[in-house]
């Protein structure tokens, strides 16, 4: 899965990298610890123009009765994306690119066995395991193009958001490559530049070809480093969060 990521590149540089035609005026500042329900930069194609807008992370299907279901839909599995009712309509017509500069995954480090007190012989309670975050980025520092889907939700019963719909998105994941698999069994899909045009084109409907785009990126593409456990708190912020650390210092 992908539950936290980095989007630190300026809107101007994102627009240039992805050949965007229109940029929303309200784009966010750099974020180094994006969490579900945050508003994130998303690239879409509408009326043959490529746009960069802010959407809420956590897809709310158009048929949902409540927006809170989006918290459970921050990721969409590539293997079932064309069958799942939550994603199949968006896969057909509302595909997007979610630009990122890196993402985080976690491993669990078991606490050492406590030693008995030399005087009493009592053994202290064992400490809880540590969740160790890892920052995963492209080794040459270039941006990632996460494959994503977006939806337009106009509210549940009574359509309260008819004139101001909620725009939300999800990140598509696939099986992890050999480098990432020891940390997590899933990873975001990174679209290749050659696929961007067709992926964003809402009129392109060759499902088999689109599915082929959702393969794991090559292992050699990535740099993987341990980072501070500050990342574990979704409220932590700052560029230092993605800086490598030595494991005995975290």
C-alpha positions as CSV (number, residue, x, y, z in Angstrom):
1,X,0.0,0.0,0.0
2,X,1.0,3.6,0.0
3,X,-0.2,5.4,3.1
4,X,2.2,8.4,3.3
5,X,4.2,10.3,0.6
6,X,6.1,13.4,-0.3
7,X,5.1,16.2,-2.7
8,X,7.7,18.9,-2.5
9,X,8.2,20.1,-6.1
10,X,6.8,23.5,-6.9
11,X,3.6,23.7,-9.0
12,X,5.5,25.5,-11.7
13,X,8.1,22.6,-11.9
14,X,5.3,20.0,-11.8
15,X,3.5,21.7,-14.6
16,X,6.7,21.9,-16.7
17,X,7.6,18.3,-16.1
18,X,4.1,16.9,-17.0
19,X,3.4,19.5,-19.8
20,X,0.4,20.9,-17.9
21,X,-1.8,23.5,-19.5
22,X,-3.6,25.0,-16.5
23,X,-2.5,25.3,-12.8
24,X,-5.0,25.9,-10.0
25,X,-4.3,29.1,-8.0
26,X,-4.8,27.3,-4.7
27,X,-2.0,24.7,-4.9
28,X,-0.5,23.7,-1.6
29,X,3.0,24.4,-0.2
30,X,5.6,21.6,-0.3
31,X,4.5,18.6,1.9
32,X,6.9,16.0,3.2
33,X,4.4,13.8,5.1
34,X,1.2,13.7,3.2
35,X,-1.5,11.6,4.9
36,X,-4.9,10.4,3.9
37,X,-7.6,13.1,3.5
38,X,-5.0,15.7,2.8
39,X,-5.5,17.8,-0.4
40,X,-2.9,16.8,-2.9
41,X,-1.8,17.9,-6.4
42,X,-3.3,15.8,-9.2
43,X,-3.0,16.0,-13.0
44,X,-6.1,15.4,-15.0
45,X,-7.2,15.8,-18.6
46,X,-10.5,17.7,-19.2
47,X,-11.7,19.0,-22.6
48,X,-8.3,18.1,-24.1
49,X,-6.5,20.3,-21.6
50,X,-4.1,19.0,-19.0
51,X,-4.8,20.5,-15.5
52,X,-3.1,20.5,-12.1
53,X,-5.5,20.8,-9.3
54,X,-5.9,19.9,-5.6
55,X,-8.0,16.9,-4.8
56,X,-8.7,15.1,-1.5
57,X,-6.7,11.9,-1.1
58,X,-9.1,9.1,-0.4
59,X,-11.6,8.3,-3.3
60,X,-15.3,8.8,-2.7
61,X,-17.3,7.0,-5.4
62,X,-19.9,9.0,-7.1
63,X,-22.6,6.6,-5.6
64,X,-21.4,6.9,-2.0
65,X,-23.9,8.0,0.6
66,X,-21.2,9.6,2.8
67,X,-17.8,11.1,2.1
68,X,-16.1,9.3,5.0
69,X,-15.8,6.1,2.9
70,X,-12.9,7.8,1.2
71,X,-10.7,7.1,4.2
72,X,-10.8,3.4,3.3
73,X,-10.0,4.1,-0.4
74,X,-6.6,5.8,-0.4
75,X,-5.3,2.9,-2.5
76,X,-6.7,0.8,-5.3
77,X,-5.3,-2.6,-6.1
78,X,-4.3,-2.9,-9.8
79,X,-5.3,-6.6,-10.0
80,X,-9.0,-5.9,-9.3
81,X,-9.4,-2.4,-10.4
82,X,-11.6,-3.2,-13.4
83,X,-14.0,-5.3,-11.3
84,X,-14.3,-3.4,-8.0
85,X,-17.5,-1.2,-7.9
86,X,-15.6,1.5,-6.1
87,X,-13.0,1.9,-8.9
88,X,-14.2,0.5,-12.2
89,X,-16.1,3.6,-13.3
90,X,-13.2,5.9,-12.5
91,X,-10.8,3.5,-14.3
92,X,-12.9,3.8,-17.4
93,X,-13.1,7.6,-17.6
94,X,-11.4,9.4,-14.7
95,X,-7.7,8.4,-14.6
96,X,-5.1,10.8,-13.3
97,X,-1.5,11.2,-12.4
98,X,-0.5,12.0,-8.8
99,X,3.0,13.6,-8.8
100,X,5.3,12.6,-6.0
101,X,8.9,13.0,-4.9
102,X,9.0,9.9,-2.7
103,X,6.9,7.7,-0.5
104,X,7.2,6.0,2.9
105,X,6.9,2.4,4.0
106,X,7.5,0.8,7.4
107,X,9.2,-2.2,8.8
108,X,8.8,-3.5,12.4
109,X,11.9,-3.7,14.6
110,X,11.3,-6.0,17.6
111,X,12.5,-4.7,21.0
112,X,15.4,-6.6,22.6
113,X,14.5,-9.1,25.3
114,X,14.6,-7.3,28.7
115,X,17.2,-8.5,31.1
116,X,16.2,-9.6,34.6
117,X,17.1,-7.3,37.5
118,X,20.4,-8.6,39.1
119,X,19.1,-8.0,42.6
120,X,15.4,-9.1,42.4
121,X,15.6,-11.4,39.4
122,X,12.5,-9.8,38.0
123,X,12.3,-9.3,34.3
124,X,10.9,-5.9,33.2
125,X,8.0,-5.7,30.8
126,X,9.1,-6.0,27.2
127,X,9.0,-2.8,25.2
128,X,6.7,-2.4,22.2
129,X,8.2,-3.0,18.7
130,X,9.4,0.1,16.8
131,X,7.9,1.0,13.5
132,X,10.8,2.1,11.3
133,X,10.0,4.3,8.3
134,X,11.8,4.1,5.0
135,X,11.9,6.8,2.4
136,X,11.7,5.5,-1.2
137,X,12.5,7.7,-4.1
138,X,13.8,7.6,-7.6
139,X,17.6,7.4,-7.4
140,X,18.3,10.3,-9.8
141,X,16.0,12.6,-7.9
142,X,13.3,12.9,-10.6
143,X,9.6,13.0,-9.9
144,X,7.4,10.0,-9.7
145,X,4.1,9.7,-11.7
146,X,1.8,7.7,-9.5
147,X,-1.1,6.1,-11.4
148,X,-4.3,7.4,-9.9
149,X,-8.0,7.6,-10.3
150,X,-10.3,10.5,-9.4
151,X,-14.0,10.9,-8.7
152,X,-16.6,13.7,-8.5
153,X,-18.9,13.3,-5.6
154,X,-22.0,15.5,-5.4
155,X,-23.3,14.4,-2.1
156,X,-25.5,11.7,-0.8
157,X,-29.2,11.9,-0.4
158,X,-30.5,15.4,-1.4
159,X,-27.3,16.1,-3.4
160,X,-26.1,18.9,-1.1
161,X,-22.9,19.4,-3.2
162,X,-24.5,19.7,-6.6
163,X,-22.9,23.0,-7.3
164,X,-19.6,22.4,-5.4
165,X,-18.7,18.7,-5.7
166,X,-16.0,17.0,-3.7
167,X,-13.1,15.9,-5.9
168,X,-11.1,13.0,-4.5
169,X,-8.4,10.6,-5.7
170,X,-6.7,7.3,-5.0
171,X,-3.3,5.8,-5.7
172,X,-3.1,2.6,-7.6
173,X,-0.8,-0.1,-6.1
174,X,0.8,-3.2,-7.5
175,X,3.0,-6.0,-6.2
176,X,6.4,-4.8,-4.9
177,X,9.6,-5.3,-6.9
178,X,12.5,-7.1,-5.4
179,X,14.0,-4.0,-3.7
180,X,10.8,-2.9,-2.0
181,X,9.4,-6.4,-1.2
182,X,11.5,-6.8,2.1
183,X,9.9,-3.7,3.4
184,X,6.3,-4.1,2.0
185,X,4.5,-6.4,-0.4
186,X,2.8,-3.5,-2.3
187,X,4.1,-0.4,-4.0
188,X,2.5,2.5,-6.0
189,X,2.3,2.1,-9.7
190,X,4.8,4.5,-11.4
191,X,3.7,5.3,-14.9
192,X,6.3,5.6,-17.7
193,X,6.4,8.9,-19.6
194,X,5.4,7.1,-22.8
195,X,2.1,6.1,-21.2
196,X,1.0,9.5,-19.7
197,X,-1.0,10.7,-22.7
198,X,-3.1,7.6,-23.1
199,X,-3.5,7.1,-19.3
200,X,-4.9,10.6,-19.0
201,X,-7.1,10.5,-22.1
202,X,-10.7,9.9,-20.9
203,X,-11.7,8.7,-24.3
204,X,-9.1,5.9,-24.4
205,X,-10.8,2.7,-23.3
206,X,-8.4,-0.2,-24.2
207,X,-8.6,-1.9,-20.8
208,X,-6.0,-4.5,-21.5
209,X,-3.5,-1.9,-22.6
210,X,-4.2,0.3,-19.6
211,X,-3.8,-2.8,-17.3
212,X,-0.4,-3.4,-18.8
213,X,0.7,0.0,-17.7
214,X,0.2,-1.1,-14.0
215,X,3.3,-3.2,-13.7
216,X,5.9,-2.8,-10.9
217,X,8.7,-0.3,-11.7
218,X,12.2,-1.9,-12.0
219,X,14.1,-2.4,-8.8
220,X,17.2,-0.5,-10.0
221,X,15.2,2.7,-10.3
222,X,15.0,3.3,-6.5
223,X,16.9,4.7,-3.6
224,X,15.7,3.4,-0.2
225,X,16.9,4.9,3.1
226,X,15.8,4.7,6.7
227,X,14.4,8.0,8.0
228,X,13.5,9.5,11.4
229,X,10.6,7.9,13.3
230,X,9.1,11.4,13.4
231,X,7.4,10.4,10.1
232,X,5.2,8.0,12.2
233,X,3.3,11.0,13.4
234,X,1.1,12.3,10.6
235,X,1.4,15.8,12.1
236,X,5.2,15.9,11.7
237,X,6.3,18.2,8.9
238,X,9.5,19.5,7.3
239,X,12.1,18.6,4.7
240,X,14.2,16.9,7.3
241,X,11.7,14.0,7.5
242,X,13.1,12.5,4.3
243,X,16.7,12.8,5.2
244,X,18.5,9.5,5.7
245,X,19.5,8.5,9.2
246,X,21.5,5.6,10.7
247,X,19.3,3.1,12.4
248,X,21.0,3.3,15.8
249,X,20.1,7.1,15.8
250,X,16.4,6.8,15.4
